[in-house]
């Protein structure tokens, strides 16, 4: 199962990133594990310096911005 992680402390941009990821997954009809990571130690431990950040199966795909739904769909299709 694909795992999507959204890194951020729960700010509006982090919530928007989570929402975009959820919409991308729903539009593809995929079953994924969608996880919010809010602990700063864990975020910094991944080398993430700007949030929100999004990772798919452990690979950081975006940091410091809200990726668009279509962009997330492209990442999911290529992985």
Contact map, one row per residue, 1 for C-alpha under 8 A:
1110000000000000000000000000001110000000000000000000000000000000000000000000000
1111000000000000000000000000001110000000000000000000000110000000000000000000000
1111100000000000000000000000000111100000000000000000000111000000000000000000000
0111110000000000000010000000000111100000000000000000011111000000000000000000000
0011111000000000000000000000000001111000000000000000011111000000000000000000000
0001111100000100110000000000000001111000000000000001111000000000000000000000000
0000111110000100000000000000000000011100001000000011110000000000000000000000000
0000011111100100000000000000000000011111001000000011100000000000000000000000000
0000001111100100000000000000000000001111000000000000000000000000000000000000000
0000000111111110000000000000000000000100000000000000000000000000000000000000000
0000000111111110000000000000000000000000000000000000000000000000000000000000000
0000000001111111000000000000000000000000000000000000000000000000000000000000000
0000000001111111100000000000000000000000000000000001000000000000110000000000000
0000011111111111110000000000000000000000000000000011100000000000010000000000000
0000000001111111111000000000000000000000000000000000000000000000000000000000000
0000000000011111111100000000000000000000000000000000000000000000010000000000000
0000010000001111111110000000000000000000000000000001010000000000011000000000000
0000010000000111111111000000000000010000000000000000000000000000000000000000000
0000000000000011111111100000000000000000000000000000000000000000000000000000000
0000000000000001111111110000000000000000000000000000000000000000001110010000000
0001000000000000111111111000000000000000000000000000000000000000000010010000000
0000000000000000011111111100000001000000000000000000000000000000000000000000000
0000000000000000001111111110000000000000000000000000000000000000000010000000000
0000000000000000000111111111000000000000000000000000000000000000000011011000000
0000000000000000000011111111111100000000000000000000000000000000000000001000000
0000000000000000000001111111110000000000000000000000000000000000000000000000000
0000000000000000000000111111110000000000000000000000000000000000000000000000000
0000000000000000000000011111110000000000000000000000000000000000000000001000000
0000000000000000000000001111111000000000000000000000000000000000000000000000000
0000000000000000000000001111111100000000000000000000000000000000000000000000000
1100000000000000000000001000111110000000000000000000000000000000000000000000000
1111000000000000000000001000011111000000000000000000000000000000000000000000000
1111000000000000000000000000001111100000000000000000000000000000000000000000000
0011110000000000000001000000000111110000000000000000000000000000000000000000000
0011110000000000000000000000000011111000000000000000000000000000000000000000000
0000111100000000010000000000000001111100000000000000000000000000000000000000000
0000111110000000000000000000000000111110011000000000000000000000000000000000000
0000001111000000000000000000000000011111011000000000000000000000000000000000000
0000000110000000000000000000000000001111111000000000000000000000000000000000000
0000000110000000000000000000000000000111111100000000000000000000000000000000000
0000000000000000000000000000000000000011111110000000000000000000000000000000000
0000000000000000000000000000000000001111111111000000000000000000000000000000000
0000001100000000000000000000000000001111111111111000000000000000000000000000000
0000000000000000000000000000000000000001111111111000000000000000000000000000000
0000000000000000000000000000000000000000111111110000000000000000000000000000000
0000000000000000000000000000000000000000011111110000000000000000000000000000000
0000000000000000000000000000000000000000001111111000000000000000000000000000000
0000000000000000000000000000000000000000001111111110100000000010000000000000000
0000000000000000000000000000000000000000001100111110000000000010000000000000000
0000000000000000000000000000000000000000000000011111100000000011000000000000000
0000001100000100000000000000000000000000000000011111100000000011100000000000000
0000011100001100100000000000000000000000000000000111110000000111110000000000000
0000011100000100000000000000000000000000000000010111111000011111110000000000000
0001111000000000100000000000000000000000000000000001111100011110000000000000000
0001110000000000000000000000000000000000000000000000111111111100000000000000000
0111100000000000000000000000000000000000000000000000011111111000000000000001000
0111100000000000000000000000000000000000000000000000001111100000000000000000000
0011100000000000000000000000000000000000000000000000001111110000000000000000000
0000000000000000000000000000000000000000000000000000001111111000000000000000000
0000000000000000000000000000000000000000000000000000111101111110000000000000000
0000000000000000000000000000000000000000000000000000111100111110000000000000000
0000000000000000000000000000000000000000000000000001111000011111111000000000000
0000000000000000000000000000000000000000000000011111110000011111110000000000000
0000000000000000000000000000000000000000000000000111100000000111110000000000000
0000000000001000000000000000000000000000000000000011100000000111111000000000000
0000000000001101100000000000000000000000000000000001100000000111111100000000000
0000000000000000100100000000000000000000000000000000000000000100111110110000000
0000000000000000000100000000000000000000000000000000000000000000011111110000000
0000000000000000000110110000000000000000000000000000000000000000001111111000000
0000000000000000000000010000000000000000000000000000000000000000000111111100000
0000000000000000000000000000000000000000000000000000000000000000001111111110000
0000000000000000000110010000000000000000000000000000000000000000001111111111000
0000000000000000000000011001000000000000000000000000000000000000000011111111100
0000000000000000000000000000000000000000000000000000000000000000000001111111110
0000000000000000000000000000000000000000000000000000000000000000000000111111111
0000000000000000000000000000000000000000000000000000000100000000000000011111111
0000000000000000000000000000000000000000000000000000000000000000000000001111111
0000000000000000000000000000000000000000000000000000000000000000000000000111111
0000000000000000000000000000000000000000000000000000000000000000000000000011111
